[in-house]
Amino acid sequence: MKKPSNKLQGIISISSKGTGYVAIGEEKNKGQDPEIDFKHLNTALHGDMVEIILHPKGRERQTAEVSKIISRAKMSFTGVLEQEHKMFFLKPDDTKMYTDILIPEKMLHGAKAGQKVFVEIISWQDPRKAPEGKVVKVLGRPGDNNVEMHAIAIEKGFDAELPDKVELEAKKIKQSGIGEKDYVGRRDFRGVLTFTIDPSDAKDFDDAISFRVLSSLNKEGVGGGNAKNHHPAYGTPPQKGGEVYEIGIHIADVSHYVKVGSELDQEARERGTSVYLVDRTIPMLPEILSNDLCSLVPHKDRLTMSAVFVIDKNARVVNEWYGRTVIHSKKRFTYEEAGESIKKPSALFHKELSILNNLAKKLTKERFREGAISLDQEEVKFVLNKNGTPLKVIKKERGDSNRLIEEFMLLANKKVARVLSPKDKSNKEGVSIYRVHDLPSKEKMIDLAFFLRSLGHKVSLREGIIPTYEINKLLESLAGKNEADTVHRAVIRSMAKAIYSTKNIGHYGLAFAYYTHFTSPIRRYPDIMVHRLLANFLAGKKIGREKLHEYEKIARISSEQEKRATDAERASIKYKQVEYMSLRKGEKFEGIISGITEWGLYVEEIETKCEGMVRVKDMTDDFYVFNEKKLEMVGQKKKKKYRFGDRVLIKVKGVDLERKTIDYILI
């Protein structure tokens, strides 16, 4: 039967005003996703997969109503429990949740009015009535830092506490430690200079780098190696007389401890990732593994899975080796310490770090020559007191040491992906998990081009896409200028999202034909999977195509969890930004216009990145109208214009901690 043309399926997005929009992916509806008013939502919630019926098309926007909920995105919400007479209900924190949730007295489970709680909807049949729910967890007093951070995490699906059975399993593994049998079949790098470079506040060290100068290559390449479980080196010999370097990228061998089907494995698979909030980490694995036995701490033997490269002075990989190893890190560098060592000839490991830095710069240059896009954004970090109150905000510095680590991790990820991929189309066997990044949609690229041209920047469209070299050139030219961050964000928004998949389509942003995630198995589940796949490959074991469905499911869950973790991280930053400005009402700041809508200007404070809104109703010096074509706000009498990237002086008018909003006024 042919599906009726007025019935469509899609994911519903719901605005804070309770209006729904369904992306149905049809060209003719570009920019005009069907709109569903509050009374036609029929219990649909933000993110649900729904079936809709289109209303007869009138002159205005296409409207519709929800006819069926196909699958729910989420049914649990945090918020403050309130009471009216003998009725209890949850006022959800989520601004996209447009209705309160009634809590029958027998479902309170000890919760009291005024507390922040986590509630699950248990029944919602009639859209004219509020849903019924039950209290799953009492979180504590609203406004308390620990309570608010816990609420942000648990709403996104990440409980701060791991199940007891998972912690117990990890404890047993920790007690066993590293025994003699664990060294068997591993290549020994304990005598080779090895170190880690991480943020100053890092506790879990996924990756280490080993370095040595080779005077020549032997038959095995990479200085030999007697471990059975390895992939032999191959490549082209370096130029005669040229110095060559053996660089090992050693990654915590988490898969050695986390076995398929174990409690640890199932929990890590469901979580998918660690979550990094403003003031804490919610680890994917118990801390006795993530911060101890698996962490590549200095001065202790640690088991690793390694990608080892022989690289010539032009940063060309001439030999490569993969296998299980054991290392003994000589030094734990912070990024700042490593940066100093690169600069100072008298500093520890200056020569080695300088060579690595020069090679990394050549790898970066090659990447951008191949079409990679510069997507680094300026980030901020909060300095908090013991109660979690933000005292000040500092900008995160990205120096040579950060980029050095980034380039060698990219190299390892790229090379491992290539090793695990079929070498030609006739070889259909084998399954792998890739990190893929699709081409941007032509619609988003056209929107980006329109936006950039409205700011006075010349860009071209080739087959519907702005060439990457033009984007890089533009971003480079804007360095240090007012509108740099705004343009950068617009570029990022125009891109597809990188995801995990068993189908390799390459990575557009990095300009890699093959790419995976191999370098962070302590904090990402797909990396554990890639380690297992690599171990099987090295042992000559084939992964049958029957595993494809299972691995694709893991890839999908990991992609979804990654998005939730990112949302939680952003929500925690936003909460701290609002809290920071709540202590500065009436204070004056300098800001940059980061967005313009018909109801006002979004302004980002320069130092702290605290974004708030200057509402049109508060712009009292004139009557302002939004010019959508030119993306500017124009005063009708004085003709004063406000545009993206303009610097403005602002004052904090007020904040709403519950809704996480800041109101500014212009001065």
C-alpha positions as CSV (number, residue, x, y, z in Angstrom):
1,M,0.0,0.0,0.0
2,K,1.2,3.5,-0.8
3,K,1.7,5.6,2.3
4,P,-0.7,8.5,2.5
5,S,1.2,11.7,1.4
6,N,-0.2,13.7,4.4
7,K,1.3,11.2,6.9
8,L,5.0,11.6,7.6
9,Q,7.6,10.5,10.3
10,G,10.4,12.4,11.9
11,I,12.1,13.6,15.1
12,I,10.1,16.4,16.8
13,S,11.9,19.4,18.3
14,I,10.0,21.5,20.8
15,S,10.7,25.1,21.6
16,S,10.7,26.6,25.1
17,K,7.3,28.1,24.2
18,G,5.8,24.6,23.6
19,T,5.6,24.6,19.8
20,G,6.8,21.6,17.9
21,Y,8.7,21.3,14.6
22,V,9.3,18.0,12.8
23,A,12.3,17.7,10.5
24,I,10.9,15.5,7.6
25,G,14.0,15.8,5.4
26,E,12.1,16.9,2.3
27,E,13.7,19.4,-0.1
28,K,10.5,21.2,-0.7
29,N,10.0,21.9,3.0
30,K,13.5,23.4,3.4
31,G,13.4,25.9,6.2
32,Q,9.7,25.2,6.6
33,D,9.5,22.1,8.8
34,P,5.8,21.5,9.7
35,E,4.8,23.4,12.8
36,I,2.7,21.8,15.5
37,D,1.0,24.0,18.1
38,F,0.7,23.0,21.8
39,K,-2.8,21.5,21.5
40,H,-1.8,19.2,18.7
41,L,1.4,17.7,20.3
42,N,-0.7,14.7,21.7
43,T,1.9,14.0,24.5
44,A,4.9,14.2,22.1
45,L,8.1,15.3,23.9
46,H,11.3,16.9,22.6
47,G,13.4,14.4,20.6
48,D,10.6,11.8,20.2
49,M,10.2,9.9,16.9
50,V,6.6,10.7,15.8
51,E,4.2,10.2,13.0
52,I,2.4,13.4,12.0
53,I,-0.6,14.3,9.8
54,L,-0.2,17.4,7.7
55,H,-3.1,19.9,7.7
56,P,-4.4,21.3,4.4
57,K,-1.9,23.8,3.2
58,G,-2.9,27.4,3.7
59,R,-1.1,30.7,2.9
60,E,0.9,30.5,6.1
61,R,3.4,28.0,7.3
62,Q,2.6,24.2,6.9
63,T,1.0,23.0,10.1
64,A,0.4,19.4,11.4
65,E,-0.6,17.3,14.3
66,V,1.0,14.3,16.0
67,S,-0.9,11.1,15.3
68,K,1.4,8.6,16.9
69,I,4.5,8.4,19.2
70,I,6.8,5.9,17.6
71,S,9.6,6.0,20.2
72,R,10.4,8.1,23.2
73,A,13.7,10.0,23.5
74,K,13.4,10.3,27.3
75,M,10.8,9.9,30.0
76,S,12.8,11.1,33.1
77,F,13.3,14.7,34.3
78,T,14.9,16.6,37.1
79,G,13.3,19.6,38.8
80,V,12.0,21.0,42.0
81,L,9.1,19.2,43.7
82,E,6.3,21.6,44.5
83,Q,3.0,21.3,46.4
84,E,-0.4,23.0,46.1
85,H,-2.9,21.9,48.7
86,K,-2.5,18.1,48.7
87,M,-1.2,17.9,45.1
88,F,2.5,17.3,44.4
89,F,4.0,18.0,41.0
90,L,7.5,18.4,39.4
91,K,8.4,21.7,37.8
92,P,11.0,20.3,35.2
93,D,14.4,22.0,34.8
94,D,14.3,21.1,31.1
95,T,12.9,24.2,29.3
96,K,11.7,22.0,26.4
97,M,9.4,20.1,28.8
98,Y,6.2,22.1,28.5
99,T,4.1,20.5,31.2
100,D,4.5,19.8,34.9
101,I,4.4,16.2,36.1
102,L,1.9,15.1,38.8
103,I,3.3,12.9,41.5
104,P,0.8,10.8,43.5
105,E,1.5,10.8,47.2
106,K,2.4,7.1,47.2
107,M,5.0,7.8,44.5
108,L,6.9,10.4,46.4
109,H,9.2,7.8,48.0
110,G,10.2,10.1,50.8
111,A,10.6,13.3,48.7
112,K,9.5,16.6,50.2
113,A,8.2,19.8,48.6
114,G,11.1,22.1,47.8
115,Q,13.6,19.4,47.1
116,K,15.3,18.8,43.8
117,V,14.3,15.3,42.6
118,F,14.6,13.0,39.6
119,V,11.3,11.8,38.3
120,E,10.2,9.2,35.7
121,I,6.9,9.5,33.8
122,I,4.9,6.3,34.4
123,S,1.6,7.2,32.7
124,W,0.4,9.8,30.1
125,Q,-2.7,8.7,28.2
126,D,-4.7,11.9,27.9
127,P,-2.9,14.9,26.4
128,R,-5.4,17.3,28.1
129,K,-4.1,16.1,31.5
130,A,-0.7,16.3,33.0
131,P,1.4,13.1,33.0
132,E,1.9,11.1,36.2
133,G,5.3,10.2,37.5
134,K,7.2,8.7,40.4
135,V,10.2,10.0,42.3
136,V,13.3,7.8,41.3
137,K,15.9,9.7,43.3
138,V,16.0,12.6,45.8
139,L,18.9,14.8,44.8
140,G,18.8,17.4,47.6
141,R,18.5,21.2,48.1
142,P,18.2,23.3,44.9
143,G,21.1,25.7,44.4
144,D,23.6,23.4,46.1
145,N,26.5,22.9,43.7
146,N,26.7,19.1,44.1
147,V,22.9,18.8,43.8
148,E,22.8,20.9,40.6
149,M,25.8,19.1,39.0
150,H,24.2,15.7,39.8
151,A,20.9,16.9,38.4
152,I,22.5,18.0,35.1
153,A,24.3,14.6,34.7
154,I,21.4,12.3,35.7
155,E,19.0,14.1,33.4
156,K,21.3,13.3,30.5
157,G,21.4,9.7,31.6
158,F,24.6,9.6,33.6
159,D,24.3,8.6,37.2
160,A,27.3,9.7,39.2
161,E,27.4,6.4,41.1
162,L,28.3,3.1,39.4
163,P,26.5,0.0,40.5
164,D,28.0,-1.9,43.4
165,K,28.6,-5.1,41.3
166,V,30.7,-3.0,38.8
167,E,32.8,-1.5,41.6
168,L,33.3,-4.9,43.1
169,E,34.5,-6.4,39.9
170,A,36.9,-3.5,39.4
171,K,38.2,-3.9,43.0
172,K,39.0,-7.6,42.3
173,I,40.9,-6.7,39.1
174,K,42.9,-4.0,41.0
175,Q,43.8,-6.4,43.8
176,S,45.2,-8.9,41.2
177,G,47.4,-6.1,39.8
178,I,49.9,-6.9,37.1
179,G,51.4,-10.4,37.3
180,E,54.1,-12.2,35.4
181,K,51.6,-13.8,33.0
182,D,50.5,-10.3,31.9
183,Y,53.9,-9.5,30.4
184,V,53.8,-12.6,28.2
185,G,53.6,-11.8,24.4
186,R,54.2,-8.1,25.0
187,R,56.9,-6.0,23.4
188,D,59.0,-4.4,26.2
189,F,59.4,-0.6,26.0
190,R,60.4,-0.1,29.6
191,G,63.9,0.8,28.6
192,V,62.8,3.4,26.0
193,L,62.2,7.1,27.0
194,T,58.4,7.4,27.6
195,F,56.3,10.2,29.0
196,T,52.8,11.5,29.2
197,I,51.5,15.1,28.5
198,D,48.1,16.0,29.9
199,P,46.1,18.9,31.4
200,S,47.3,19.8,34.9
201,D,44.1,18.6,36.5
202,A,44.0,15.2,34.6
203,K,43.7,12.0,36.7
204,D,43.3,9.4,34.0
205,F,46.2,9.2,31.5
206,D,45.1,7.3,28.4
207,D,48.2,7.9,26.3
208,A,52.0,8.1,26.5
209,I,54.6,8.7,23.9
210,S,58.0,7.0,23.6
211,F,60.9,8.4,21.6
212,R,64.3,7.4,20.4
213,V,66.6,8.2,17.5
214,L,67.4,5.2,15.2
215,S,70.7,5.1,13.4
216,S,69.4,2.5,11.0
217,L,66.5,0.1,10.5
218,N,66.8,-3.7,10.9
219,K,64.8,-6.2,9.0
220,E,61.8,-6.0,11.3
221,G,61.8,-2.2,11.2
222,V,61.0,-0.2,14.3
223,G,64.1,-1.5,16.1
224,G,62.9,-5.1,16.1
225,G,60.6,-6.6,18.7
226,N,60.0,-10.2,19.8
227,A,56.4,-10.2,20.8
228,K,54.3,-12.6,18.8
229,N,51.1,-10.6,18.9
230,H,52.0,-7.8,16.6
231,H,51.6,-6.4,13.1
232,P,54.9,-6.4,11.2
233,A,56.3,-3.1,10.0
234,Y,56.0,-2.1,6.4
235,G,56.7,1.0,4.3
236,T,59.4,2.5,2.2
237,P,62.9,2.9,3.5
238,P,64.1,6.4,4.5
239,Q,66.5,8.4,2.5
240,K,70.1,7.4,3.0
241,G,71.9,9.4,5.7
242,G,68.7,10.9,7.0
243,E,68.0,10.7,10.8
244,V,65.0,8.6,11.6
245,Y,62.9,8.4,14.8
246,E,61.0,5.7,16.5
247,I,57.8,7.2,18.0
248,G,55.5,5.0,20.0
249,I,51.9,6.0,20.7
250,H,51.1,3.8,23.7
251,I,47.5,3.6,24.8
252,A,46.2,2.1,28.1
253,D,45.3,-1.6,27.4
254,V,41.8,-1.3,28.9
255,S,40.5,-4.3,26.9
256,H,43.0,-6.5,28.8
257,Y,41.0,-5.8,32.0
258,V,37.5,-5.2,30.7
259,K,36.4,-8.5,29.2
260,V,33.5,-8.9,26.8
261,G,30.3,-9.6,28.7
262,S,31.6,-8.6,32.2
263,E,29.7,-6.3,34.5
264,L,32.4,-3.6,33.7
265,D,31.9,-4.1,30.0
266,Q,28.1,-3.9,30.1
267,E,28.2,-0.7,32.2
268,A,30.8,0.9,30.0
269,R,28.9,0.0,26.9
270,E,25.7,1.6,28.2
271,R,27.5,4.8,29.4
272,G,29.6,5.0,26.2
273,T,31.8,7.8,27.6
274,S,33.0,9.6,30.6
275,V,31.4,13.0,31.3
276,Y,33.4,16.1,32.0
277,L,31.4,18.7,34.0
278,V,32.8,22.0,35.2
279,D,34.0,20.7,38.5
280,R,34.1,16.9,38.2
281,T,34.4,13.9,36.0
282,I,31.8,11.1,36.0
283,P,34.0,8.3,34.8
284,M,32.9,5.5,32.4
285,L,35.0,3.1,34.4
286,P,35.5,2.9,38.2
287,E,38.2,5.2,39.5
288,I,40.4,2.4,40.8
289,L,40.8,1.4,37.1
290,S,40.5,4.8,35.3
291,N,42.8,6.7,37.7
292,D,45.0,3.8,38.8
293,L,45.6,0.4,37.2
294,C,44.7,1.5,33.7
295,S,46.2,5.0,34.0
296,L,49.7,5.5,32.5
297,V,51.1,7.0,35.7
298,P,54.8,7.7,35.9
299,H,57.4,5.3,37.5
300,K,55.1,2.2,37.3
301,D,54.9,-0.6,34.7
302,R,51.7,-0.3,32.7
303,L,50.1,-2.6,30.0
304,T,49.5,-0.8,26.7
305,M,48.3,-1.3,23.2
306,S,50.7,0.5,20.9
307,A,51.1,1.9,17.4
308,V,54.8,2.4,16.8
309,F,56.1,4.4,13.8
310,V,59.5,5.0,12.3
311,I,59.3,8.6,11.0
312,D,61.9,10.5,8.9
313,K,62.8,14.1,9.3
314,N,60.0,15.1,6.9
315,A,57.4,13.5,9.1
316,R,56.9,10.7,6.6
317,V,56.0,7.3,8.2
318,V,58.4,4.8,6.7
319,N,57.6,1.8,9.0
320,E,54.8,0.9,11.4
321,W,54.2,-1.7,14.0
322,Y,51.1,-2.6,16.1
323,G,50.8,-4.8,19.2
324,R,50.5,-5.2,22.9
325,T,53.3,-3.7,24.9
326,V,54.5,-2.8,28.4
327,I,55.8,0.7,29.3
328,H,57.3,2.5,32.2
329,S,56.7,6.3,32.0
330,K,59.7,8.4,33.1
331,K,57.8,11.7,33.4
332,R,54.3,13.1,33.7
333,F,54.3,16.4,31.9
334,T,51.5,19.0,32.1
335,Y,50.9,20.8,28.9
336,E,52.5,23.9,30.4
337,E,55.6,22.0,31.5
338,A,56.0,20.4,28.1
339,G,55.6,23.8,26.5
340,E,58.4,25.2,28.6
341,S,60.6,22.2,27.8
342,I,60.1,22.8,24.1
343,K,61.2,26.4,24.5
344,K,64.2,26.0,26.9
345,P,67.3,24.2,25.7
346,S,68.3,23.5,29.4
347,A,64.9,21.9,30.2
348,L,64.2,18.2,30.7
349,F,63.8,16.3,27.4
350,H,64.1,19.5,25.5
351,K,65.8,17.8,22.5
352,E,63.2,15.0,22.3
353,L,60.2,17.3,22.7
354,S,61.6,19.8,20.1
355,I,62.0,17.0,17.5
356,L,58.5,15.8,18.2
357,N,57.1,19.3,18.0
358,N,58.8,19.9,14.6
359,L,57.4,16.7,13.3
360,A,53.9,17.5,14.6
361,K,54.0,20.9,12.8
362,K,54.8,19.1,9.6
363,L,52.0,16.6,10.1
364,T,49.6,19.6,10.7
365,K,50.8,21.3,7.6
366,E,50.2,18.1,5.6
367,R,46.7,17.7,7.0
368,F,45.7,21.2,6.0
369,R,47.3,20.8,2.6
370,E,45.0,17.8,2.1
371,G,41.9,19.8,3.0
372,A,41.4,19.7,6.8
373,I,39.4,22.4,8.4
374,S,40.5,24.5,11.4
375,L,37.8,24.1,14.0
376,D,39.7,25.0,17.2
377,Q,37.6,27.3,19.4
378,E,38.6,29.4,22.4
379,E,37.5,27.8,25.6
380,V,37.2,29.0,29.2
381,K,37.7,27.4,32.5
382,F,36.2,28.3,35.9
383,V,38.2,28.8,39.1
384,L,35.8,27.6,41.9
385,N,36.0,27.9,45.6
386,K,35.5,24.8,47.9
387,N,31.7,25.2,47.6
388,G,31.8,25.2,43.8
389,T,31.1,29.0,43.5
390,P,32.8,30.5,40.5
391,L,35.4,33.1,41.6
392,K,36.8,33.8,38.1
393,V,37.0,32.6,34.6
394,I,40.2,32.0,32.7
395,K,40.9,31.2,29.1
396,K,42.3,27.8,28.2
397,E,45.6,28.2,26.5
398,R,46.4,25.9,23.5
399,G,50.2,25.8,22.9
400,D,52.6,23.7,20.9
401,S,52.4,20.8,23.5
402,N,48.7,20.5,23.0
403,R,49.0,20.4,19.3
404,L,51.9,17.9,19.5
405,I,49.8,15.4,21.4
406,E,46.8,16.0,19.1
407,E,48.8,15.4,15.9
408,F,50.3,12.1,17.1
409,M,47.0,10.9,18.4
410,L,45.4,11.7,15.0
411,L,48.2,9.8,13.3
412,A,47.6,6.7,15.5
413,N,43.9,6.9,14.9
414,K,44.3,7.3,11.2
415,K,46.8,4.5,10.8
416,V,44.9,2.0,13.0
417,A,41.7,2.6,11.0
418,R,43.6,1.9,7.8
419,V,45.1,-1.4,9.2
420,L,41.6,-2.6,10.2
421,S,40.0,-1.7,6.8
422,P,39.6,-4.0,3.9
423,K,42.5,-3.4,1.5
424,D,40.4,-3.7,-1.6
425,K,36.7,-4.0,-2.6
426,S,37.0,-7.8,-3.2
427,N,37.9,-8.2,0.5
428,K,34.4,-7.9,2.1
429,E,35.3,-9.7,5.3
430,G,35.9,-7.9,8.6
431,V,34.1,-5.4,10.7
432,S,35.4,-2.2,12.2
433,I,34.1,0.9,14.0
434,Y,35.0,4.1,12.3
435,R,34.8,7.7,13.4
436,V,33.1,9.3,10.4
437,H,32.3,12.9,9.4
438,D,30.0,13.5,6.5
439,L,30.1,16.3,4.0
440,P,28.0,19.4,5.1
441,S,24.5,19.6,3.7
442,K,24.2,22.0,0.7
443,E,21.4,23.8,2.5
444,K,23.5,24.6,5.5
445,M,26.4,25.6,3.3
446,I,24.2,28.0,1.4
447,D,23.0,29.5,4.7
448,L,26.6,29.8,5.9
449,A,27.6,31.5,2.6
450,F,24.6,33.9,3.0
451,F,25.7,34.7,6.6
452,L,29.3,35.3,5.7
453,R,28.5,37.5,2.7
454,S,26.1,39.5,5.0
455,L,29.2,40.2,7.1
456,G,31.1,41.4,4.0
457,H,33.2,38.2,3.4
458,K,33.6,36.8,-0.1
459,V,33.1,33.1,-0.3
460,S,32.4,30.8,-3.2
461,L,30.2,27.7,-3.5
462,R,31.5,24.8,-5.5
463,E,29.0,22.0,-6.0
464,G,27.1,23.5,-3.1
465,I,30.0,23.6,-0.7
466,I,32.4,26.3,0.4
467,P,35.9,25.0,-0.3
468,T,37.8,24.2,3.0
469,Y,40.8,26.3,2.0
470,E,38.5,29.4,1.8
471,I,37.0,28.6,5.2
472,N,40.6,28.3,6.7
473,K,41.8,31.4,5.0
474,L,38.8,33.4,6.4
475,L,39.2,32.0,9.9
476,E,42.9,32.9,9.8
477,S,42.2,36.4,8.7
478,L,39.7,36.9,11.6
479,A,42.2,35.8,14.3
480,G,42.0,38.4,17.1
481,K,39.0,40.2,15.6
482,N,35.6,40.8,17.2
483,E,33.6,38.5,15.0
484,A,36.1,35.6,15.0
485,D,34.2,33.5,17.6
486,T,30.8,34.2,16.0
487,V,32.0,33.2,12.5
488,H,33.8,30.1,14.0
489,R,30.6,29.0,15.7
490,A,28.6,29.5,12.5
491,V,31.1,27.4,10.5
492,I,30.8,24.6,13.2
493,R,27.0,24.8,13.1
494,S,27.1,24.3,9.3
495,M,29.0,21.0,9.6
496,A,27.6,17.6,10.0
497,K,28.2,15.9,13.4
498,A,31.0,13.3,13.6
499,I,29.6,9.9,14.6
500,Y,30.6,6.3,15.0
501,S,29.7,3.8,12.3
502,T,30.7,0.5,10.8
503,K,30.4,2.1,7.4
504,N,33.4,4.1,6.4
505,I,32.8,7.4,4.6
506,G,35.9,9.1,5.7
507,H,36.3,12.2,8.0
508,Y,35.6,15.4,6.1
509,G,36.8,17.8,8.8
510,L,40.2,16.1,9.2
511,A,40.5,15.2,5.5
512,F,41.2,11.6,6.3
513,A,40.0,8.7,4.2
514,Y,40.2,6.4,7.2
515,Y,39.8,7.4,10.8
516,T,38.8,5.8,14.1
517,H,39.1,6.3,17.8
518,F,41.9,4.3,19.4
519,T,43.6,6.6,21.8
520,S,41.2,7.1,24.7
521,P,39.8,3.7,25.9
522,I,39.6,4.8,29.6
523,R,37.0,7.4,28.7
524,R,35.4,6.1,25.4
525,Y,33.8,2.8,24.8
526,P,34.4,2.7,21.0
527,D,38.1,2.8,21.7
528,I,37.8,-0.4,23.7
529,M,36.0,-2.0,20.8
530,V,38.8,-0.8,18.4
531,H,41.4,-2.3,20.7
532,R,39.6,-5.7,20.6
533,L,39.3,-5.5,16.9
534,L,43.0,-4.7,16.5
535,A,44.0,-7.6,18.9
536,N,41.9,-10.0,16.8
537,F,43.4,-8.8,13.6
538,L,47.0,-9.2,15.0
539,A,46.1,-12.7,16.1
540,G,44.8,-13.6,12.7
541,K,41.2,-13.9,13.9
542,K,38.5,-12.8,11.5
543,I,35.4,-10.9,12.7
544,G,32.4,-12.4,10.8
545,R,29.9,-10.2,9.0
546,E,27.2,-11.5,11.4
547,K,28.7,-9.2,14.0
548,L,27.9,-6.2,11.9
549,H,24.5,-5.5,13.4
550,E,25.8,-5.7,16.9
551,Y,28.7,-3.4,16.2
552,E,26.5,-0.9,14.4
553,K,24.2,-0.9,17.5
554,I,27.2,-0.2,19.7
555,A,28.3,2.6,17.3
556,R,24.8,4.2,17.4
557,I,24.5,4.0,21.2
558,S,28.0,5.5,21.6
559,S,27.1,8.4,19.2
560,E,24.0,9.1,21.2
561,Q,25.8,9.0,24.6
562,E,28.5,11.3,23.3
563,K,25.9,13.9,22.4
564,R,24.2,13.5,25.8
565,A,27.6,13.9,27.5
566,T,28.4,17.0,25.5
567,D,25.0,18.5,26.3
568,A,25.6,17.8,30.1
569,E,29.1,19.5,29.8
570,R,27.6,22.6,28.2
571,A,24.7,22.7,30.7
572,S,27.2,22.6,33.6
573,I,29.2,25.5,32.0
574,K,26.1,27.5,31.3
575,Y,24.9,27.0,34.9
576,K,28.3,28.3,36.2
577,Q,28.2,31.2,33.8
578,V,24.8,32.2,35.0
579,E,25.8,31.7,38.7
580,Y,28.9,33.9,38.0
581,M,26.9,36.7,36.6
582,S,24.2,36.4,39.4
583,L,26.9,37.6,41.7
584,R,27.6,40.6,39.5
585,K,24.2,42.3,39.0
586,G,24.6,45.9,38.0
587,E,28.3,45.5,36.9
588,K,29.5,46.7,33.5
589,F,31.2,44.5,30.9
590,E,32.3,44.6,27.3
591,G,30.6,42.1,25.0
592,I,30.3,41.0,21.4
593,I,27.0,40.5,19.6
594,S,26.9,36.8,19.0
595,G,23.3,36.5,17.6
596,I,20.4,38.6,16.5
597,T,16.7,37.7,16.5
598,E,13.5,39.6,16.3
599,W,13.2,39.7,20.1
600,G,16.7,40.9,20.9
601,L,20.5,40.7,20.7
602,Y,22.5,37.8,22.1
603,V,25.7,39.2,23.6
604,E,28.7,37.3,24.8
605,E,30.9,38.8,27.5
606,I,34.4,38.9,26.1
607,E,36.5,37.5,29.0
608,T,34.1,34.9,30.4
609,K,32.1,33.9,27.3
610,C,28.9,34.4,29.4
611,E,26.2,34.8,26.8
612,G,23.0,36.6,27.6
613,M,20.2,38.5,25.9
614,V,19.6,42.2,25.4
615,R,15.8,42.2,24.9
616,V,14.3,44.6,22.3
617,K,11.9,45.9,25.0
618,D,15.0,47.0,27.0
619,M,16.5,48.9,24.0
620,T,14.7,52.1,25.0
621,D,16.7,54.8,23.0
622,D,14.8,54.0,19.8
623,F,12.3,51.6,18.2
624,Y,14.4,48.7,16.8
625,V,13.4,46.3,14.0
626,F,15.2,43.1,13.0
627,N,16.3,43.1,9.3
628,E,16.4,39.3,8.6
629,K,18.0,39.7,5.1
630,K,20.9,41.8,6.4
631,L,21.0,40.1,9.8
632,E,21.0,43.4,11.7
633,M,18.9,45.3,14.3
634,V,18.1,48.8,13.0
635,G,16.7,51.8,15.0
636,Q,13.9,53.4,13.0
637,K,14.5,57.0,14.1
638,K,18.3,57.3,14.5
639,K,19.1,54.5,12.1
640,K,21.7,53.0,14.5
641,K,22.6,49.4,13.5
642,Y,23.7,46.5,15.6
643,R,25.4,43.6,13.7
644,F,27.1,40.3,14.4
645,G,30.6,40.9,15.9
646,D,29.9,44.4,17.1
647,R,31.5,45.3,20.4
648,V,29.0,46.7,22.9
649,L,29.0,47.9,26.5
650,I,26.6,45.9,28.7
651,K,25.3,45.8,32.2
652,V,24.0,42.7,34.0
653,K,20.2,43.3,34.5
654,G,19.3,40.0,36.0
655,V,19.7,36.2,35.8
656,D,17.4,33.2,36.2
657,L,19.3,30.2,37.6
658,E,16.4,27.8,37.1
659,R,16.2,28.6,33.4
660,K,19.9,29.3,33.0
661,T,19.4,32.7,31.4
662,I,21.2,36.0,31.7
663,D,19.6,39.4,30.8
664,Y,21.9,42.3,29.8
665,I,21.1,45.9,29.0
666,L,23.1,48.1,26.7
667,I,24.9,51.2,28.2
